[in-house]
Amino acid sequence: MSSPRDLLHAAKAEIREVEPSAVAADLHRYALLDVREPDEYLQGAIPGALHVPRGQLEFSIEGRLPDKTARVAVYCAGGVRSVFAAKTLQDLGYTDVVSVVGGFNRWKDEGLSWATPRTLGTDQRQRYHRHLLLPEVGEKGQQKLLDSKVLLLGAGGLGSPAAIYLAAAGVGTLGVIDMDVVDSSNLQRQILHTMDRVGMRKVDSARAALEALNPDVTVHTYDTRLGADNVLDIFDGYDVIVDGTDNFPTRYLVNDASLLKRIPVVHGSIFRFEGQVTVFHPYVGPCYRCMIPEPPPPELAPSCAEAGVLGVLPGIVGSIQAVEAIKVILGLGDPLVGRLLTYDALGQTFRSFNVRRDPACPACGENAGPIQIAEYDDLCMPHPVGV
């Protein structure tokens, strides 16, 4: 029967060990894997290391580190558990794995870089547990959401579901701009608001709902009209804009400001039983002017107040906007950059159309002049922000 020492020697014979200084000197080429227990990890770790406790390695590592050809440096506290972990990784098909001699203790003793990792609190781990289970999100992704800032243009039909899901997901700062008050006619679709808040400023109603849903979220409100005189100041500091406006003047204004600030815009619109969503990523994909160079005449562009809208429809479209905003923040999947997603509620169908950048676009084209932030109310009749 083999002793633990025998097993250690046998594992060492099958893996490679590397001095901490050698890993540190070539750090950019390694994927660092910390296999210590959570309490050890919280006391200090090598910056950028992926933390997977040794007891969870076999069933977690392939989801957390899918590239089996990556150069992996495994460390524990003293260099024993990392040997067995390196052997396990090799057995799982990882082809370039080393164990750090002496582990984290020796790393610190040699004066190499380390830090106390930022971690989620106990309540946050419980709240975002389903996110933490997703390798594509995990703790780092959740922290990135908590650090992110999203501005919602409108606390109406589209802004309501988008704001609720972004708050629930833990987006740390939400800005809400709307200059209207809650009306009973809003409640058929604007789920941020309730009957007891009729007559309240919409931004105040939105703040109350979002803060009640998630205390992690800071809500900034702008009870004002979005215009050329304030759009750049309001946009400043936000990572993503979720556009729930329903009029062409504001959309052109938003487009030009987002290009100047280089902030992605998740655009959504609805009409009767149909909706659409796309992502305008400045100078990466098309902008709003590439897609709609000129607005239609006012008589061909009625608002939802004039044409009606199925109450559930903005819930679907606004939720898709929330998904796209999170994808942009975390760099997940394939955001709707250069694609227009349309939804027909009556036919229960989705369709996707390619939208290309216009080389001659006056806003983002190759020969576009300086962007001028200006009012566009003369293009068509404006409607209130938020549908």
N, C-alpha and C positions, 0 to 999 in steps of 0.2 A: 504493500500500500504506500502511495506517495505521500510525503509530508508537504505542508504548504511551501517550505523552502525548495523542495524538489520541483514543485509546480512552477515556482517563480523562475528557477534556473532553466527549466524546460521552455517557458515562455520567452525568456531573454534570448535563448538560442535561436528563436524563430523571428525575432523582431530587431529593429535597429534602435539604438539609443543615441541621443545627440545632446551635447553640452548646451546649457542655457545660453551661453554667449554666442554659440554658433546659430541658434535659432534667432536670437535678437539681432544679429548682424544681417540676417536675411529675412527679416520678419515679414516683409511685403509678399513674400512668395509662399507663406504658410497660411493655412486655415487652422487657427488655434482651437483646441478642444479641451475644455476644463471638465474633468470628470469627478470633481469633489462633490461633497454634499452641500445642500443649499446654505447651511449656516457657515460653512467654510468659505463659500463663494462670496457671501455678503461681507465678509471681513476684508476682502481684497482680491483682485484678479488682474490678469494681464488685459489691458484695453483691447477690445475687439474680439475677445475670446467667446466662442460659443459654449454655453454651459449646459451639459447633459450629465446628470449624476450617473455614476457607474452602474447603479442598479437599474437604470432605465435605458441603458445604452442600446441593447440588442433590439428593442422594440421602438426606439425613438430616432435613432441616428439617421436612418435612411430618409426620413421625412425632413429632418433638420439640415442634413448635409447630403443632398442627392448626388453630387458629383463624385463618383468613386475614383476618379483619376486625380482629384485634388491632392496637393501635398499637405498632409495633416500632421501637426505636432500636438501630441496628447500630453497633458500634464495633470498631476494630482498634487497632494501636499508634499510627499517625500519621494515619489518616483517608483512606488510599488504598484498601486492601482493602475497607473498609466501603462505599465508594462502589460498587464492583463487586458486592459482596454485596447491597446495597440494590436495585441494578438487577436482579439475579437473582431476588430475592424478588418484585419487581413482575412479572417475567416468569412467575413461578410462580403468580401470582394473588393475592398479598398486597396489600391495598388501602391500607394506611396505614403506610408505611415511611419512616424518615428515617435519614440517616447522621450520626454525631456528628463535628463538625468537630475536627480535630486528634487524634482518638482518645483512647486511654487516657493517653497521655503528657500531653496538654493537660489532661485531666481531673485528673490528679495535680497538675500545675503550678498549677492554679487552686484547689488545696486542697480539692477535693471528696472525698466519702467513698469509701474503697476499703479492701480488706483482702486478706490472703493467703488464698486459698481452701483449705478443708480437702479433701484428696483421698485416694483409696485408694492403698495401697502397690502395688508391682509384683506381689507374690504375691497380694494381694487382687483385683487386676484379673484375674489369671489364674483364680483360684478362682471369682469371681462373674461371669465374662465373659458367660454366657448371660443373667444378670439385667441386665447393663449394656446388652445389645442390645435389651431391652424398653423402649420409650419410657415406659411406665407406671411403670417402676421406675427404671432408669438409675442414675447415680452417687448422686444425692441420695436416691433411695429406698433404695439399698443402705446408705448411711450411716445412714439412719433405722432400718433393721433392726438395724444394728450398735449403735445407741444404745438400742434397745428392750429391755424386760424382760418376760418371759413366765413365769408360774408354772404349773407342771403339777401338778395334784392327782392323784397316783398315778403310779408307775413300772411300771404293769401293761400290760394289753392295749391300752388306748387311749393311755395316756401314752407307751408305747414308740415307736410310729410317729410320733406327734405330735412328741415330743422329737427324734427322729432327723432328721426333715425340717426342723424349726425350726432345729436346730443347723446342718444342711447349708446352709440358706438364709442363715445369718449373723446370726440373732437373737443380739445380743451377750451378753445375760444370761438364763440359764434357771434358774429355781428348781424344785426337785423335792422334793415331800413324800411320804413313804411310811414306814411304821413296820414293814414286813415284811422277811423275808429271802427270797432267791432259793431256790425249790424246783424240783425237776425237773419237776413238773407245770405250772409256769409256762411252760416253754420251748416249748410247742406254739403259743403266741401272743404271748408277751412278748419281743419281738425285741431289746430292749436288753440282755438277759442271755444268758449262755452256760453251757455245762455246767461249765466250770472255775470258775464263780462260784457254784455251788450252795452255799448256806449263808452267802454274803456278804450284808450288809445291802443291800437293793435300791437305796437312794440312793447307796451307794458303787459298786455295779455300774453304775448309770446314769451317774455322774460319769465313771468310767473310759471307758465307751463314747463319751460325748459329747465329752470332751476329746481322745480319740484321733481322732475324726472331724473336728473343727475346732478348731484352737488359738485361733481368734479368740473362742471362746465361753467365758464365765465361768459356772461351774455352782455355784449355791448349793444346799445340801442341808438338808433338815429331817427328821431321823429321829425323828419324833414323831407323835402322834395329833393331827389337826386338831380343835380344840374351841373352845368359847366363850371359853376363857381365853387363846387365842393367835391366833385367826383374824385379828383386825384387825392385829396386829403383823406377822404373816407376809405378809398381803396388801399391806401398806404399801409403796409405791414401784413396784409392778408396773403395767404398762400393760394387760395382758390376762391373764385366768385361763383356762386350758384344763382343763375339768372332766372327769376320767376316773373319778370315784367311782361306786360302784354301790349306794348305799343312800340312802334318803329322808332320814334325819336329817342326814347331811352335806350333801345338796343344799339343804335348807332353810337350814341354817347358812350355806352358801356364798352363797346368794341374798341373805340379809339383810346379810351383810358386804359383798357387792359393791355393794348399793344404798347403804350408808353410805359406802363408799369411792368410789362411782361408777366402778367398774372393770368393763368389759365381760367377760362370761363366755361362752366357747365351750363349750356343753354337748354332750356325746355320751353315748350309752348303747347297749348291745347286749344281745341275748337270743337264744340259740340260733342262728338264721339271719337275724336281723333287727337293724337298727340305726337310729339316728336322730341328727340333729345340728340344733342351732339356736343362735342367738346372742342372749343376753340383754344388751341395751344399756340400762343403768339410765336410766329416765325418758325414753327414746327409743322403745323397744319394750316388749313385755310382759316381765314377770319370771317366774321359775319358778313362783311362787305364782299368777300369772294363768293359767298353763297347767295346773297341777295344784294346785288349792286345798287338797286334803287327800290324804294318802297312802292307798293301799289297805291293807287289813289284811295282817299279816305272811304269812299263808298264801297270799295272792295275789301276793306280791312276792318270789319266790325269787331268790337270787343265781345268778350263772353257775356258781358252785361246786356249786350244787344242781341246776341245770337243764342245764348244759353250754353250750358255745358253739363254733361252727365257728372253727378257729384263724385263718383268713384274714380273717374278718369284722372284728375290731378293727383290722386293718391298713388296711382300706378306710375305716372310720369315723374312725379316728384321723388318717389322712392328710387327710380332708376337714376335720377340726378344725384341722389345721395350715394348710390353705389359708385357712380363715376367719380365723384369727388374723392371718395376714399381710395379708389384705384389710383387717381392722380397723386394723392398724398403719399401713398405707400409704394408707388411704382409697380403696381400689380397688374397682371393680365394685359389686355389690349384695350385701352380706353378708346372712346369713340372719337378719336382725332382723325379727321378726314373721312368720317362716316356719319351719316344721318340715319338714326334709328326711328322708324315710324311705327305707330301702334293704332290699330283700328279696333275699337271696343266692340262694334257690332259684328264684325267678322272674326273677332278674337285672333287677330293676326299681327305679327311683327314683320317688318321688311327693313332691309339695310341698303342704303345707297351711298356710293362713293362720292365724296365732295373734294375736289382738288383746289389747291392754291391757284389763284389767278395771277400770272406773271404781271399783268397790267393793272392789278388791284391798286386803287389810289391810296389805300391805307397800308398794305403790307407787301405790295409788289416790288419788283426789282428796282423800278425807277420812281417809287413813291416819294413824294416830297415830305417835308416835316409835318407831323401830325398836329393838327390844331384842334384843341378841345373847344367845341362850340355847341350852342343850342340848335336843335333840329326840329323845333315845334312846327316850322312851316312845311315840313315834309308831309305830315298827315295829322289828323286830329289826335291829341294825346289822351290817354286814359290813365287812371290812377295806377300806381305801382302795385302789382300783385293781382292775380286773377281770382 
